[in-house]
Amino acid sequence: MADLIKAVEAKNNENIPQLSAGDTVSVHVKIKEGDRERIQEFKGMVIRLRNSGNNATVTVRRMASNGIGVERTFLLRSPRVDRIVVERHGKVRRAQLYYMRERTGKGARIKEKFS
């Protein structure tokens, strides 16, 4: 039974580091436009992380123009995710940072965790 599950499971992406909520990350995603393929960068803060094997996802939130927040959820084992780069680790005390949706300006800042 375990062999059958491993056969169906997608392989781990070695370009994805250890993530946690509050981290500022840069997600490099492969975008297909017609017959071309390019890599687009989505830079923001991790507000949610779900580690559930094949369905592991990370939700990243960034502020677009005019203060509009944009959230994208990425499958960590998807071949569309090229790599994830952690730019800074945030010091938070919660697993899901949904309260960041209502914050703007200085209130939306998170302290950096130095280790």
FENFEN-V638011 format. One record per residue. N is the residue number from 1. RES is the residue in three letters. SS is DSSP state (alpha for helix, beta for strand, coil for the rest). NEAR is the number of other C-alpha atoms within 8 Angstrom. D_FIRST is the distance of its C-alpha to the first C-alpha in whole Angstrom. Layout:
# FENFEN-V638011
N;RES;SS;NEAR;D_FIRST, N;RES;SS;NEAR;D_FIRST
This chain:
# FENFEN-V638011
1;MET;coil;4;0, 2;ALA;alpha;5;4, 3;ASP;alpha;6;5, 4;LEU;alpha;7;5, 5;ILE;alpha;8;7, 6;LYS;alpha;7;9, 7;ALA;alpha;6;10, 8;VAL;alpha;6;11, 9;GLU;coil;7;13, 10;ALA;coil;6;16, 11;LYS;coil;5;18, 12;ASN;coil;5;20, 13;ASN;coil;7;24, 14;GLU;coil;5;26, 15;ASN;coil;7;29, 16;ILE;beta;9;28, 17;PRO;coil;8;29, 18;GLN;coil;4;29, 19;LEU;coil;7;30, 20;SER;coil;9;31, 21;ALA;coil;15;34, 22;GLY;coil;13;37, 23;ASP;coil;13;37, 24;THR;beta;13;39, 25;VAL;beta;14;37, 26;SER;beta;12;37, 27;VAL;beta;12;34, 28;HIS;beta;12;35, 29;VAL;beta;12;34, 30;LYS;beta;11;34, 31;ILE;beta;9;36, 32;LYS;beta;8;37, 33;GLU;beta;7;40, 34;GLY;coil;5;41, 35;ASP;coil;5;40, 36;ARG;beta;6;40, 37;GLU;beta;9;38, 38;ARG;beta;8;39, 39;ILE;beta;9;38, 40;GLN;beta;8;39, 41;GLU;beta;8;39, 42;PHE;beta;8;38, 43;LYS;beta;10;40, 44;GLY;beta;11;39, 45;MET;beta;12;38, 46;VAL;beta;15;35, 47;ILE;beta;15;35, 48;ARG;beta;12;31, 49;LEU;beta;14;28, 50;ARG;beta;8;24, 51;ASN;coil;7;22, 52;SER;coil;7;18, 53;GLY;alpha;5;16, 54;ASN;alpha;7;16, 55;ASN;alpha;10;19, 56;ALA;coil;12;21, 57;THR;beta;12;25, 58;VAL;beta;13;28, 59;THR;beta;12;32, 60;VAL;beta;14;35, 61;ARG;beta;12;38, 62;ARG;beta;10;41, 63;MET;beta;9;45, 64;ALA;coil;8;46, 65;SER;alpha;5;50, 66;ASN;alpha;4;52, 67;GLY;alpha;7;50, 68;ILE;coil;7;47, 69;GLY;beta;9;44, 70;VAL;beta;8;41, 71;GLU;beta;8;37, 72;ARG;beta;7;34, 73;THR;beta;8;30, 74;PHE;beta;9;28, 75;LEU;beta;10;25, 76;LEU;coil;11;24, 77;ARG;coil;12;22, 78;SER;coil;7;24, 79;PRO;coil;5;26, 80;ARG;coil;7;29, 81;VAL;beta;14;29, 82;ASP;beta;11;31, 83;ARG;beta;9;31, 84;ILE;beta;12;32, 85;VAL;beta;9;35, 86;VAL;beta;11;36, 87;GLU;beta;8;40, 88;ARG;beta;9;40, 89;HIS;coil;12;39, 90;GLY;beta;12;40, 91;LYS;coil;9;41, 92;VAL;coil;8;39, 93;ARG;coil;4;38, 94;ARG;coil;6;36, 95;ALA;coil;9;32, 96;GLN;coil;8;33, 97;LEU;coil;10;37, 98;TYR;alpha;7;38, 99;TYR;alpha;6;41, 100;MET;alpha;9;42, 101;ARG;alpha;6;42, 102;GLU;coil;5;46, 103;ARG;coil;8;47, 104;THR;coil;8;49, 105;GLY;alpha;6;51, 106;LYS;alpha;5;52, 107;GLY;alpha;6;50, 108;ALA;alpha;8;47, 109;ARG;coil;6;47, 110;ILE;coil;8;44, 111;LYS;coil;7;45, 112;GLU;beta;8;44, 113;LYS;coil;8;42, 114;PHE;coil;4;43, 115;SER;coil;2;41
